[in-house]
Amino acid sequence: MRVAVVGAGVMGLSSALALVRRGHAVTLFDQFPPGHTMGSSHGNSRIVRRDYPDPFYTRIMLEGYPLWSEINELLGGDIFFESGLLYFGAESDPDLISLQAGLRENGIDHQIIGEDQSVFPALKLNAGEWGIFNPGAGWAHADRFRAKALSYVLENGATFVQEAVNNPAALRNKVDRVIVTAGAWAKEMFTLPVTVNCQTFAYLEVPNPDAHGPVFIESGPHGIYGFPPESSTSNLIKFGVHSPGPEIDPKDDWRPIDEEKAELLRDFARRRFEIANPNLVSIQACLYTNTANTDFIWGEPETGLFFASPCSGHGFKFGPWIGERLADFAEGKAHPRDWPRFNTVC
Ligand SMILES: Cc1cc2nc3c(=O)[nH]c(=O)nc-3n(C[C@H](O)[C@H](O)[C@H](O)COP(=O)(O)OP(=O)(O)OC[C@H]3O[C@@H](n4cnc5c(N)ncnc54)[C@H](O)[C@@H]3O)c2cc1C
């Protein structure tokens, strides 16, 4: 089958990977050159975990999580790192409570920690706070995934075309199926009920080697998250703010750094790492495409044309699973309707 995939972020590349591995002829389009930093999939790290406060997503990641090890091996390694994950917050935090219930229900190995913890000694928990450490979680190297997945599909018969596809339905004249994974740009293409927000993240110099712990997420209104250093010789941890930043139009080149969010990061460094004058290195921005309830959306707006907009700031880890589902849709083995919570008629 000939399949056009529009958009070469994590979702388009994962779809191309699944389709190529199933023997299909793929043409992958992107408006920008490989490695660009205008969308949602660039940068070095993304959290990958099975456990979610919402059990619906945990069930998906029970299938999706093992795909990361498979892809890591297929693409020659250095993409997926199982560093463990520490999710922490207030005693009565509802997300932590439902997360723990989901871990227990699914028999996922985890450890409950309190203020006096040794999992991540440099990270300070306050009296009354607690955390859940899950060793079976970690992070994926986003840029390395993009580069290696593109090389793999090209080496296995796919074609990359750098072109903005303004009318994806017109591609149906040339190919059997069209898959659109256009990230923030899908909002206008299909008139989707999403907002596009620009999210701030930065690197922090952490001299104390004890600070090189697992991936972490602070439960609360801003959901500050972070990663261990990306190499054993680095003292920089990446951390970011999950709460929505300024709304923007992805067509503008403008990717604003939100100074309020940068200040939240400095505040986190003072509160949690006790760094009096935190030095944020390389402050950057990336796009979230948020639905009102942070669910993903996908659909078949025209026969043989499928789209998926799985972002809301938590889509990366689902990339390989979504790629397999989009390949299933193209082959007629499944349909977006099979997941009513995601299916969107537009
Ligand atoms: C700062 C930040 C941190 C994040 N952290 C995490 C995390 O820790 N864990 C996690 O699971 N998720 C995380 N996410 C979310 C995750 O990165 C996104 O869900 C995911 O990258 C979305 O990928 P995508 O392929 O849908 O979109 P994109 O990566 O934006 O790809 C869309 C592509 O389509 C192309 N395109 C658009 N329109 C056209 C057109 N008309 N013609 C041709 N090409 C077109 C674009 O150029 C772009 O390359 C984070 C996101 C951000 C911004």
The ligand as an ORCA input file, in Angstrom:
! r2SCAN-3c Opt
* xyz 0 1
  C       8.446     21.341     26.394
  C       7.700     20.063     26.125
  C       7.881     18.994     26.975
  C       7.179     17.810     26.770
  N       7.408     16.763     27.607
  C       6.808     15.587     27.380
  C       7.144     14.471     28.179
  O       7.986     14.572     29.075
  N       6.552     13.276     27.899
  C       5.617     13.156     26.919
  O       5.094     12.060     26.745
  N       5.283     14.206     26.123
  C       5.857     15.408     26.331
  N       5.572     16.475     25.530
  C       4.547     16.343     24.481
  C       5.115     15.708     23.228
  O       6.391     16.190     22.967
  C       4.123     15.948     22.079
  O       2.911     15.302     22.440
  C       4.611     15.380     20.763
  O       5.907     15.803     20.484
  C       3.658     15.790     19.634
  O       4.214     15.310     18.443
  P       3.514     15.534     17.027
  O       4.230     14.661     16.077
  O       2.036     15.399     17.167
  O       3.752     17.098     16.704
  P       5.068     17.842     16.137
  O       6.272     17.330     16.771
  O       4.806     19.310     16.237
  O       5.113     17.415     14.630
  C       4.230     17.931     13.675
  C       5.006     18.094     12.394
  O       4.097     18.368     11.342
  C       4.715     19.285     10.463
  N       3.652     19.947      9.698
  C       2.645     20.689     10.186
  N       1.849     21.123      9.189
  C       2.370     20.631      8.061
  C       1.994     20.727      6.687
  N       0.900     21.402      6.297
  N       2.750     20.112      5.764
  C       3.868     19.421      6.134
  N       4.268     19.308      7.405
  C       3.523     19.894      8.356
  C       5.452     20.221     11.392
  O       6.444     20.947     10.732
  C       5.992     19.253     12.436
  O       7.279     18.797     12.103
  C       6.255     17.688     25.696
  C       6.077     18.764     24.822
  C       6.791     19.934     25.028
  C       6.570     21.067     24.081
*
